[in-house]
Amino acid sequence: MRPRTLFEDEPPSANEDVARLRLRSRPSLSELETKGILTRDRDERVVKNGVQFDETWDEIRRGEPVGR
């Protein structure tokens, strides 16, 4: 039996920007969902941009911390 990884139980990102945000942020996927940054599409089994995604992505690009 092979060891499980940290992200194995989480759905994949729907696009490259979502993947980058997830890799650069400290909060968990659940926290990012609660804040409206990401949404989990349970039908498609992927993580997509939430309503606050663009603002948060801009903060990351400026070097500001995510999840304040």
N, C-alpha and C positions, 0 to 999 in steps of 0.2 A: 504494500500500500504506500503510495507516495504522499508526502506531507502536503497539506493544503496551504495556499498562499493567502495573504491578507485580503486581496481583492477578488478571490475566486467566487465568492457568493454574490458579488455585486454585478448588476447588469452592465454591458458595455456602453460607452458614450456614443451618441448619435452622430457626432461630428468632431473634427479635430480641436476646435475651440473649447468644446465641453471637456474633452479629454485633458487639454492643457490646464484648464481651470481646476479640474479635480486633482491633478497632480501638484499644482502649486498652492492649493488651499489647505489650511489646517483643519477646518471643521469637517465633521463626518458628512456623508451623503444625506443622512436624515436632517442634520442641521441646515445644510444648504437647501434642502427642500422646504423646510420650515420658513426660511428667510426668502423664499421665492426666487432663489438664484438658479436652481435646477429643478426639473420635474422628472419624476420617474414614470415613464409610460409603461404601465404593467401589461398592456395588450401587446405592444411591440417588443417588450422586454429590453428597453434601452433608456438611457438618461439623456434628456434634452434640455435646451435652454429654458429657463424660467423667465418670469416677467422682470426680474431684477438682474438678469444675466449681463446685459450690455453695460450697465453702470458698474457692476462688479468687475467685469473683464477689463474695463478702462482703468479701474483702480489698480488691478494687478499689473497692467502694462506700465503704470506710473510708479510701480514699486511699493504701493500701499498694501498693508496687510488685509487679508480677506476675513470676514466674519466678525467685524468689530461689534 
